[in-house]
Amino acid sequence: MRLFIATPVNLPIYGVIKQSLDKYIEGKWVEGWNLHITHKFIGEDDPKKYEVKLNIPSENIKIKGIGLFNDKILYLKAEVNDTINKQVNEKFNLKNDKPFRAHVTLCRIKNIKDNKFFEELKNFKHISFEVPFNVYLFKSTLTKKGPVYEKIHKYQ
C-alpha cells in the first residue's frame, strides 16, 4: 500500500486562488479535499507497521505566504518543524531522502502562459492562517483522474 503521513488542510480561499491564477498557467491543481502538509512520504509498505504513537505538538500549524519551487510547484508556505518526520525516521530507521520543506502543494505547473502570473501571485503573499496540528497516516491510490487519499490512522 502506498503511504504517507500528513496534516490535512482546509483552505476556504482555495477557489479564489485558483480562479485568480489559473488563466496564466497550465497545470494540474490539487483537488481541494486533497490539500495537506506531508510530514513523511513512506511509499509502499504495510500500514499496520505505522500505527504507533507519535508525539504531536499541541500548537496549530501556521500557513504564511505563497511560493514556487522552480516555477513548477505552486504552494503555500507552512511554518512547522520536522518533528513528525524525525520521529518516523527514528522509529522505523527510514532515511531522509529530501530536505523537509513544510508546504501545501496547490498546483503542479506544466507551463506559465503569461508573465502576469508573477504579478498576480503577489496578491497572495500575505496569506496567513492556522490549521490544527492533526496528523494522519494516509493511503494513496493513484488513478487516471489523479490520486485518491484515504485517512487510515489518526496519530494521537
C-alpha positions as CSV (number, residue, x, y, z in Angstrom):
1,M,0.0,0.0,0.0
2,R,1.4,3.5,-0.9
3,L,1.6,5.5,2.3
4,F,2.4,9.0,3.7
5,I,1.9,10.8,7.0
6,A,0.3,14.3,6.7
7,T,-1.8,17.0,8.1
8,P,-5.0,17.8,6.1
9,V,-5.5,21.5,5.3
10,N,-8.9,23.1,4.9
11,L,-8.4,26.1,2.6
12,P,-11.6,28.2,2.2
13,I,-9.9,30.7,-0.1
14,Y,-8.6,27.9,-2.5
15,G,-11.2,28.7,-5.1
16,V,-10.2,32.4,-5.1
17,I,-6.5,31.5,-5.5
18,K,-7.3,29.0,-8.3
19,Q,-9.6,31.4,-10.2
20,S,-7.1,34.3,-10.0
21,L,-4.1,32.3,-11.2
22,D,-5.4,29.5,-13.4
23,K,-5.8,31.7,-16.5
24,Y,-2.0,32.4,-16.5
25,I,-0.8,28.8,-16.2
26,E,-1.3,25.3,-17.5
27,G,-1.1,22.6,-14.8
28,K,-2.8,20.1,-12.5
29,W,-4.5,21.7,-9.5
30,V,-4.7,19.6,-6.4
31,E,-8.3,18.7,-5.5
32,G,-9.5,20.9,-2.6
33,W,-10.2,17.8,-0.4
34,N,-6.7,16.5,-1.0
35,L,-4.8,19.6,0.3
36,H,-2.3,18.6,3.0
37,I,1.1,19.1,4.5
38,T,3.2,16.0,4.1
39,H,5.4,15.2,7.1
40,K,6.8,12.0,5.7
41,F,6.3,10.1,2.4
42,I,6.7,6.4,3.1
43,G,5.9,4.7,-0.2
44,E,4.9,1.0,-0.5
45,D,4.6,-0.6,2.9
46,D,2.3,-2.3,5.4
47,P,0.1,0.3,7.1
48,K,-0.2,-1.6,10.4
49,K,3.6,-1.1,10.9
50,Y,3.0,2.7,11.2
51,E,0.0,2.7,13.5
52,V,2.1,3.7,16.5
53,K,2.2,6.6,19.0
54,L,3.8,9.8,17.8
55,N,4.3,13.0,19.9
56,I,2.1,15.5,18.2
57,P,2.7,19.2,19.1
58,S,-0.2,20.9,20.7
59,E,0.1,24.2,18.8
60,N,-1.5,25.0,15.4
61,I,0.5,25.0,12.1
62,K,0.9,28.5,10.7
63,I,0.4,28.9,6.9
64,K,2.1,32.1,5.8
65,G,2.6,33.2,2.2
66,I,2.6,31.5,-1.2
67,G,5.6,30.4,-3.3
68,L,7.0,28.5,-6.2
69,F,9.5,25.6,-6.4
70,N,11.4,26.0,-9.7
71,D,8.4,27.6,-11.4
72,K,6.8,24.1,-11.4
73,I,5.1,23.7,-8.0
74,L,2.8,26.4,-6.6
75,Y,2.5,26.0,-2.9
76,L,1.6,27.7,0.4
77,K,4.4,28.0,3.0
78,A,3.8,26.2,6.2
79,E,5.7,27.1,9.4
80,V,6.2,23.7,11.1
81,N,9.4,22.0,12.1
82,D,10.2,18.4,11.0
83,T,9.4,16.8,14.4
84,I,7.0,14.2,12.8
85,N,9.4,13.4,10.0
86,K,12.2,12.9,12.5
87,Q,10.1,10.7,14.8
88,V,9.1,8.4,11.9
89,N,12.6,8.2,10.6
90,E,13.9,7.2,14.0
91,K,11.1,4.7,14.9
92,F,11.4,2.9,11.5
93,N,15.0,3.5,10.6
94,L,14.0,5.4,7.5
95,K,16.3,7.8,5.6
96,N,15.7,11.5,5.0
97,D,16.0,11.4,1.2
98,K,15.0,15.0,0.7
99,P,15.2,18.1,3.0
100,F,12.0,18.7,4.8
101,R,10.1,21.7,3.5
102,A,6.7,22.1,5.0
103,H,4.3,23.3,2.4
104,V,0.8,22.7,0.9
105,T,1.0,21.9,-2.8
106,L,-1.7,23.8,-4.8
107,C,-0.7,23.1,-8.4
108,R,1.8,21.3,-10.5
109,I,2.6,23.7,-13.2
110,K,3.3,22.5,-16.8
111,N,3.6,25.9,-18.4
112,I,3.4,29.6,-17.4
113,K,1.4,31.1,-20.3
114,D,1.7,34.7,-19.2
115,N,4.2,36.5,-17.0
116,K,1.2,38.4,-15.4
117,F,1.1,35.2,-13.3
118,F,4.0,36.5,-11.2
119,E,2.3,39.9,-10.6
120,E,-1.0,38.2,-9.7
121,L,0.9,35.8,-7.3
122,K,2.0,38.9,-5.2
123,N,-1.7,39.4,-4.3
124,F,-1.4,36.2,-2.2
125,K,2.0,36.7,-0.5
126,H,0.3,37.9,2.7
127,I,-2.0,34.8,3.2
128,S,-1.9,33.9,6.8
129,F,-4.0,31.4,8.8
130,E,-3.6,28.4,11.1
131,V,-4.6,24.8,10.8
132,P,-4.9,22.3,13.6
133,F,-1.9,20.0,14.0
134,N,-3.8,16.8,13.2
135,V,-1.7,14.1,11.8
136,Y,-2.9,11.0,9.9
137,L,-1.5,8.0,8.1
138,F,-2.8,8.2,4.6
139,K,-3.2,5.6,1.9
140,S,-2.6,7.0,-1.6
141,T,-4.2,5.3,-4.6
142,L,-3.1,6.5,-8.0
143,T,-5.9,6.7,-10.6
144,K,-6.2,8.1,-14.1
145,K,-8.0,11.1,-12.6
146,G,-5.3,11.7,-10.0
147,P,-4.5,10.4,-6.6
148,V,-7.2,9.4,-4.1
149,Y,-6.1,9.9,-0.4
150,E,-7.7,8.0,2.4
151,K,-7.1,8.6,6.1
152,I,-6.4,5.2,7.7
153,H,-5.0,6.1,11.1
154,K,-5.1,9.2,13.3
155,Y,-2.0,9.9,15.4
156,Q,-2.7,10.9,19.0
